[in-house]
Amino acid sequence: MEHKNDRRDFIKKISVASLGLVLADGFSKTYASSPAGLALTDVRSTLGNLSPNPSVPFVPQRAASWWVTIEDLQWSQKKIVDKIKRRAAAFAEAEIDLAINYGWHIRFDFSNYFGQVHGYMANVCDELHKYNIKFMDHYSCNHVERPRGAADYKALHRGQRHHVLLFHDPKAAQFAQYEGHFFNDICEVDIRDGSRGYSRQYQMETFCHNNPAFLDMHGRYLERLLKEVPIDGIEVDDMCDYSGLTTCGCKYCRERFKKDYGHEIPAFGEKSFWGDVKKPMLQWGNYENPAFRDWLRMKTDVIVDHVKMVKKIVGDKPLMSCCSSTGPIVLNGISLDLEKMAPHLDFFMLENVGTNIKSVDWTHMDAEALNQKDIADKRGKSPAMALSYTIYEKGGYFGWALSRFWGVGNWSSTHNQRLEEDPADAMEMEDVIRPSNLWEVKHSGLKPQEGKDLVEVRVVNNKLCKDNGWRDQDGQEHWTHARNWSKKLLENNVGYRFVRYEELADAAALKKEQTPLVLDGVGCVSDEQFKAIKTYLAAGGKAWMALPFGTHDGKGFKRSVPLADELQNAKYKNLIFIESITKTDTLNQLIDKGILKPVLRQTGGSKGWVARIRIYKDKPAIHFMNTALIGIPHPTIKDNSGISILSDIGSKIENNNLQYEIHTDRIKLTGLKVSSPELAEDQRNVAVLKGKKGHSTFNVNLNGIKIYAELTSSV
């Protein structure tokens, strides 16, 4: 959904007759029914192959949400048209380069009003394009809001007002349809009782990604949208399954599971498949059963095919989806798999910062940010951005700063109507982000697409472990180990990146870099990955390995002998066996032993600031971000979970006069200046002094700065 706290909390808690099939060339054709019906494989075959390269006609750097309300359905009244003109001019003044539609989110709830919706957005495009600002539509296609009972009705109006609520009442919902497809007929089927799939977290009934009628309906809508609105790109949100593991039991999903994987869906409650169903749904499933693992694969297969269909229709316009997490096993419960969708996407975003005081505790998101950044990089260096929510200006600046630190574009968003009641002093989107954007344009030429992170360590995050639900003997999943490496490397100012499952199977790619490869708790390893790792090690590649390793194959089947045994017997020169980072401070042990020699080490001042080196056109820059922030609460306003809204930000750091030692044989710094939006027009000179052989020292004065600063070279 459109709010990362909701999405992440949800993750933690818990015959084809006369159907129009969307073809690769972007028009619809109705197939006559046959005695056997049209097989799902035939549906998929119409999609063809997509271009291996992303479509990147523009690169967003300063995106912002373009909010709509129920009033905007009154377009083309003069009041609405005038408001569009004023806001477009204000976006231009705020140096926003991409506006992303926000609201009218559960799009098929507005099927009776598409003329007004599209007319409004076309008007918006016309006004924005006068200022060379791009416009991207953003909606959820696979749900309709259908609260069940008084409690759900109240919950929807309390927590999801920002969708712009306009859903059918129960009687009208029986007849709701678009292009002849009745919504009730294309919903997922709950295996437990045959009812329509329902996401209680969001009070929505869910359409089946595998139902040809739904695909036809969505395809026809996309064709109309593209014809009527000159959008520059599109974000199709919620490419997952919020109804969870017990959907879908419709005939199409049953047929596909049987045809593609050779299994029948067992009756609900069969423990050998469903596991302990007394637990929350997101913890269901017996991963020891290969049929259950195949069930998870099939559920993501159909979503990927849906994404592929969307890309075929939108063509050269950039396509994006939404994701706040890529690493943990719990994602399997809602079939959210960005890595699997990635070959068919062009832009990538991380739904990142919430609106309450807890959002200032950001370090756990560094792993997610860099993992998604690598997904974008491996998709032909696609643009990446981080979406951050806020109510007030300081939260907008905080989100902007995190995007700068991560080296991605910034998508700033207020959250109009996100609270049960709008604050009287709620700010307009352009006012929230204007100060940060104007400072960036005037004082910093660092563009995310031109920056390349300094990498000293490569941490393996192998998706196969997540897919197969692998955990070690202590119950820890592989992502936990990878995320803990991220945290330690961040705290010690060591540059890192992730190596994901595809690269891990490519020996040539592994050998391109001389940095050590961290393999911590990589339980599932495919034969192709193991071959590549051995080739890498045999060529002298460096690796640090924490057992277990290779206890299971790429499909989750247990190996008779762990692959680690072969590696231990081979005695590769540069393979070092270590303790897991989850059990001990392995990183500092490696540093103390001289096995890892960081480029940058803090030698003075309080801990809390972290530094990340990035190279822009052969010039290094150092980004500083505070990890010891204090969320200052609004005195009265709380979010829907009862946590105070972020009003301002403070810092726990007492000594901001920092000293660093840098390895000058690897990074040369000259003509340095410290700048920050918190210093406004001021810049502080930084002298670099020679130290011991091959090293220099420099002092950085961050007094008066609480959140973010950057150190750049003027030479």
N, C-alpha and C positions, 0 to 999 in steps of 0.2 A: 504494500500500500504506500501511501504518500508520506509516511512519517516513520523515521527509522526506529524510534523508541517502540512504537507499536509493533513494527515488523520484528525487531530483535527480541522484544518481550514475548511475542507470540512464538518465536523460535525456541526461546528458553522454556516456556511453559508447555510447556505442553508435551430393415433392409433398405438399400439406398435407391429410392424410387423418385425419379424426376428431380434430382438434386443438382444444383448448379455447382460445378467444380471449377475452381480458379486455375487458369492456365498460366504457363510461364510468360506469355506475351501480354498479360495484364488485362485480358477481357474474360468474361464469363460465358460458359457454354453449358446448356442443360443436357445431360445425358439421359436417354430413355432407360427405363428400368429393364433389367434382364431377369430371367428366372432365378439366377444365382445372385443377382444384385451386383453392384460394382465393388470389387475387392478393395480393401484398404491399401494394398500394395499398388493398385492402379491409381488410387488417389495420390499416393506419394510419387509415383512415376511421372505424373504430370508436372511436377515441380522442376525437374531437370537439374542441371548443375549450376551452381552460382560462381561468380567470379572469385578467384582466390584473393583478390586485392580489395581492400576497403574503399568505399567511396568517401573521399574527403575533399569536397569542393571548398570548404572553409574550415578554419580551426578556431573554435571558440576559446576565449581566454577570460572574458568577464561576462558570464551568463547571469541572468536573473529571471525569477518567475514573473509571469504576467498573469496576475490574479483576475478571475472573473467571479461575479456574484449572480444571484438569481435575477437581479435587476437587468443584467446585460442581455437577457433573453428578450428584452423589449426593443432591441435593435430593430429598425434603424431610426428610432426616435432621436431627435436632435440632441437631447441631453446625453445619450449614450455615444453618439458620434463625436460630440465635442469632447467628451471624456477621453475617448481613444486618442484624439489629436493631442490633448494636453499631456497624456501619459507618454506617448511616443516621443514628444519633444523632451520630456523630463528624463526618459531613458537615454536619449542622446546626450543630454547634459551630464549625465552620470557615467558616461563612457561605457555603457553596456553594449556588448557587441552581439549578444544572442538573447532573445526573449523566449521563454519556454512557457507555454500555456499551462495554467494551473486552475483546476476547477472543471465543472462538467466532466468529472473524472470517470464515473461509472457510465461510460458513454451511451450504452444502449438504453439506459433509463431516460435518455433524451431523444429516443428515436422518433417521437412525434414532433420534435422541434429542430430537426437537423437543418432545416432551411435557415432558421434564425441563428443557430450555432455557427453554421458555415458562413453565413453572411457577415456576422460579427467578426469572425477570424479573418475573412478576406479583407475586410476593412482595416483590421489591425495590421495585416501584412502590408497593405498599400501604404499606410502611414509610416511603419517602421522602415520599409524599404527606401523611403525618401532620405533616411539618415544612414543607409547602408547597414542597418541592423537586421540580422536574420531572425526568422521566427520558426520555432519548432512546436508542433502539436504534441500533446502528452495526455494519454488516457489509458484506462483499463478496459479491455475489450471482452473479457471472459467472465464478467459478473453482472448481476443485477441486484440492487439492494432490496431485500425482502425480509424485514424484521419479523420474527416469529414470536408474537406475544407482546404484552405491554412492556416487559422488562427490556427486551431487545429493541423495541421502538424507542424507549427513552435513551438507551445506550447509544443508538445510532445518532440521535439528535444531540446528544451530549458530546460524543467523541468524533463524529465524522462530518461535522458541518462544512468543513473545508472542501468536501467533494462537490458542494452545491447540491443539496438534496431535492430530488424531484422524482420520487419513486411511486409506482402504482399501488393503489390500495388492493387488498386481497381479491376483491371481485374483479376489478379491472385487470389484475395481473394474470388471470386465467386466459385472457384474450390478447395479452401484449405480444407483439410480433414485429419483425422487420423483414421486408422482402419475402413475405409469405412463410417465414419460419417462426413458429410460436416458441417463445422463450421457454415455456415449461417443457417443451418436447426436446430441447437440446441441452438440458442440464445433465450434469453428471448424476450417476446413480449410486446411492450409498449401498454398499454390499451388505450392511447390517440389516436393513429393512426395506430396501427398494425405493426409498424416498429420494427426493432430489438432493444433490450434494449441497451442503450448507457450511459456510464459514461463520461460526458463532462469534469469533473474534471481531469480525467486521460486519456481521448481520447481512451476509450476502448469499444468494444462491449462485452456484458456479456452473458455467458452461463447460462441456467436455471438449478439450483440445483435439480429441480423436473423432469427434462426430462430424461427418461430412456436411451435414446441414449447417452446423455452426461455422465451419470453415467457409462455406459458401456465403453465409450471411456476413461474416467479417470481411471476406474478400470483396463482396459487392460494396460494402460500406467504404472500404479503403479506396476503391476505384472512384466512388462518388466524392469522397473527401479530396482526393488529389485533383479531381476535375474542377471542384468548386472553390478550393482554397489554394492560393499559391504559396504553400508552406515550403520551407527550405530543408526541413528534416522532420523526423517523427520519433517519438519515444512511445513504444507500446509497452505499457507497464504490466507488472504482475504476471510475468511468464513463469508461472509456478502453479501450485495447486493448494490453495488455502483450506480446502475441505479435508485435506490430510490423506492418510494411507488407505482409508476405506472407500475411496472413490478412485477409479470409476468402475462400476460393474455393469455398464451398458453392454449391448451385444457387440458393438464395435471394439471395445477394449477387450472383451473376452475373446473375440475372434483373433485379435492381434496378438494377445498373449499366447494363444495356442499356436498361431502360425509362425510367429517370430521366435518364440522361446520354447514351444512344446509343452506348455503347462496349462492346467486349468486353475482358475482362481478358487481356492478352497473356501469352504464355509467359514464365516466369521467365527473367531474364537478357537479355531484349531491351533493349538499351542505350538505345534511343530512349525507352523508358518507365521502366525501372528504374534507369537511370544506372549508375554504377560499383559493382557489387555486391561488389567486392573490399574496399570500405570497410566500416566497421561499419554495421549495418542502419539506424541512425538518421540516417545520412548518405546513404542511397540516394535515388534518385528524380531524374528529369530534369524540373525545373520549367519548362523551355522547352516541354515537351509539354503542351498543354491537357488531354489525356486523363489524364495523371498528376495534374494539379491537381484534375480532377473526381473521380478515385479518392479523393483525400484528403477531398473534400467529401462523397462518398457514405459514407465510413467514419464521419465524424462525424454525418451525417444519421441513421444507424441508432441511434447512441448517444443522440442527442437524442430520438428517438421512444421509446426505452426509458425515458428519464427522464420523458417526458411521460406514458407509461403508468403509471409508478409514482405520479406526482402525482395522476392520476385516481383511483387506488385509495386513497391515503392521505387524499385530500380536504382537510379543513380543518387537519389536523395539519401542522406545519411540516416541510418536506423540505429536506435539505441533502446536498451531495456533498462530496468531498474534492479539494483542489487545492493544490499547493505552488508552482505556476508558471503564468503566463498569457501571458508575453511572447514567448519565443524561438521561432524556426522549428523547433527540434528537437522541440517538442511534437507536430508533425505526425506524427512517426514512431510515436507511440503514440496518436494520435487523441484527445488531451486538449484540450478546448476549453470552458472554463468560460463564456466569453462567449456561446457558442451555446446552452449549457444554461440560462443565467441566467433566461430568461422563465418557466421551470417550477420554479424553486427559491425558497425562502422565507428561508432563512438562508444565510450565506456564511462560509466559514472559510479561513484560510491556514495550511497546515502549515508551521511556521516553524523552530523552534530544535531542534537536535539535542542529544545528551548529551555530546559530547566538547568538548575545549578550543577547537576551532575555532569553536564556536558564538558566542563573544563578538565575533567579527568580523561584525557584523550589518548594516552600512550598505548592502550590496548588496541586502538584502531590503526596503529602504524602498520601492523602486519597485514590487515585487510587492505589498507591503502596501497602498500607496495605489491601485494599479490595481484590486485586488480590492475595496478599499473603495468605489471609484467604481462598480464593477459592482453592489455591494449598494445603493448610494445610488440608482442609476438604476432599480433594481427596487423602486420604491416605498419607498425608504429602509428597506430590509430590514436586520435586525441582522447585524453582521459580528463575527467573533471570530478571534483568532489562537491556534493550538494550539502549545504549546511543551512539549518533552519534557525530562525531567531524571531524574537518579538521586538527587540530594541537594537540600537546601533552597535553597542559593544559586542553583542553576540555575532553580528554581521562581520565585524572586523576580525573577531576570533576565527570564524570560518574562513575568511579570506586569508588569514595568516597561515592556517593549516594547509590550505591549498598551495600557498607559496612554499612552505616547508617541504611538502611532498612533491613539488615540482609538477603540478597538474593545473588545469584550468579551474577557475572558481565558479560555482553555481550558487548564488546567494538567494535565499528565499525567506521572506517573512512567512508567517503561517496564519494568514487571515482566516478567521472562523475556526481555528484549531482548538481554541479554548471554548469552554461552555458559554462564556460571555466575552465579547471583545473588549479589551482595555480601552478606556476613554482616550488614552494617549498613544494608541497603536500607531506605528509609523508606516508611511508608504514605502514600497519596496525600493524605489530609487533613492529615497532619502537615507535609508539604512546603509546602502552600499556606496553611495556617492563619495564620501570622504576617502575611503580606501582606494577606490578606483582612480580618483583624481590624483592621489599621491603616486600611485603606481605609474600612471601615464606620464607624470611630470618628472619623477625622480628615479624610476627603475625601468630599465630596458630589458630585464630578464624575462624571456618568453619561455613558457614551459616546454614547447616543442623543440626548442634549441638546446635545452639543458640535458646533460648526461650525468647521472649520479656516479660519484666515485665509489667503486665496488672493491671492497677488501675481502669480503667473505660471501660465499654463495650458500644460501640455506635451501635445502630441498623441502618442498611441500608437494608430496605425491598424492594427487587426487584419488588414485586407486585405493588408498587406505580409507578415505572417506566413503567412496562408493561401496566398499565391501564391509563397512562398519567395523573395521579392525581396531582392536584395543590391545594394549600390552597386559602383562599379568597383574599390573597394578590398576587396571581399568582406565589407563590414560590413552587418549587417542593421539594419533600422529600430529594433528594440527596443534594440539596443546604444546608439544615439544617445539614445533616450528615457531609458534607464537612466542614462547618463552625465549627462544634465541633472538627473536626480533626485539623484545623488550631489553634484553641485556646488551645487545649490540647498540641499540638506540641510546641507552644510558651511558655507554662508554664511547660514544661518538665514533663508532666504527661503521663505515659505509658497508651496506649489504644489499643484496637483492635476492629474490626467490628464483629457484629453478623448479619448474613445474613438470608434470608427468610427461609431456611431449618432448621437452628438451632433454629430460633424463634418459630418453631412449635414443638420443642422437649423439654418438660418440664424437663426431666432428664438432658439434656445437659445444660439447663439454670441454674439448681440448683448446677452444679458442681463447680461453682465459686461464691465467696462471693462479688465480685465487683458489683457496681451499674450498672444497665442497663439504658441507655439513650434512651428514645422514644420521639423524637422530630419531630412533623409533620408527624407521621405515619398514613396517611389517609386511605390506603387500608390495611385491616387486615383480614385474612381468619379465618374461624371458628376454624380450627385446631390451628392456632397461638394464637387466643384469649384464647382458652382452656389452652394452655401451659403457657401463661402469667399469667392467674389466678391461676393455680396450683403453679407456681413459687412464686407469691405474697403471696398466702395462707400459703406457707411454710416459710415465713419470708424473701423472697428475696427482695433486694433493687432495686428500680426503680425511675428514675426521668422522669416525663412526661410533655411535652409541647403540648398543644392542637393545632390543632384538632387531634383526635385519633379515628380510626375505623369508619369514616364517610361512608366508602364504604367497600364492602366485597372483597374477594380475586380475583374475576373476574371483579371488577370495578363497580358493581351495588351499588347504593346508599342505605344505610340502613335507615330504618324509624327512628331509634333512634341511635345516635352514641354510640359506645361501651364505650366511655369514661364515659358516664352517669352511667353505671353499676359500673364501677370502683370507681367513686366518691362516690356513695352511699354505696359501700362495706366498705369504710374506712380502707383499708389495712394499717397496722402499718408502713411499710417501703416504701410506695408509696408517693412520694413528687411531687406535681404539681409545675411546674416552668414556667418562660417565655422562649420563644424560644431563642436560641443562636443567631438567625438571627436578633432579635430585641434589645437585650441587652447583656451585658457581664455577662451572667448567671454563667459561670464557676468561675470567681473571686468572685462573690457573694456567691457561695457555699463554696469556700475556706475560705472567710472571716467569714462565719457563723460556720465554723468548721465541716460542713457536709462532705466535702472532705478534707482529710489531705494528701497532696502529699508526696511521699517518698523522693523526691528531690526538694529542693527550692533554687533558686539562691538568694544570699544575698549580693553580691558585684561584681563590674565590670560592664562593659557595657552590655546592652541587645543586642541580636543578635545571640549569640551562643545558640543552642538548644542541649539538652542532652537526650539520650535514653539509658535506662538500659536494658541489655540483659544478660541472664544467660547461661553460657557454662559449662556443666558438673559440676554443683553446684558452679561454680565460676562466680561472677558478673563482667561485663565489662561495661564501659560507653562510648558510641560513641558520639562525638561532631561534629556538622555540622553547618556551618555558614549560616544564613538566610539573611545576609546583604552584599551580594557579589556585586561586580561591574564588569560588563562585559566590558573588554577593547577591543575596536573594531580594526579589521585589518584596516590599513590606506587606503586601496583601494578596497579590495574585499568585495562584498556584495552577499547575497543569491538571489534567484530568485524573492523574494518579495521586494527586495531593502533594506533589513536590513543588517547591517554590520556583517561579520563573526567574531566569537569569536577568538581573538588572544591570550589574556591573561586574568587573573582574579585578581581583587583587592578586598579590604574589606573596608567597612564604619566604622567598629568597631574601636574605639580609645583606650579603656582600655581593654586589654586582660588578665589582672590579675583577674581571676574570683574566687569568693568564693561561696561555697554551704553548705547547711545544709541537712543532710541525716538522715532518720529515721533508726537507727541501729538495732532496734528490727525486722525490715523487711529485711534489706540488710546490710550485714557486709562487710566492706572494710578493707583490710590489705595489706601491702607491695605494695603500688600503684606506678605505673610509667606511665608517659605520653609519648606517641610515635606518630609519624606521618611521612609519606613520606617527608613532608616538613622539618623535622628535620634530615633526612637521618639516620645516625647511632646513633645519640644522643637519650638519654632517660632522662626524668626529674623525679626525685623522688617527691612524693606527701605525705605529712604528714597528718594523720587523727587525729584530736584533739577532745577530749570529749567536748560535749556541755551540754545543758540542758538534763534532764532525757530522756533517750531513743534516744538521738540524738548525732550526731557528726558533726564537720565542717571540711572542707578541702579547700585548695587553689590550683587552677590550673593555671599554667603559660602557656598561649598560645601565648606569644609573638613570632613573627616570623612565625606564622601559620595563613594562611588565609582561608583555606577551610575545613580541616578535621583533627581530632585527636582522639585517643582512650586511655582510661584510663583502665589499666588492672592490675590484681593482680599477683605478682610473687610468692605468697605463695600458 
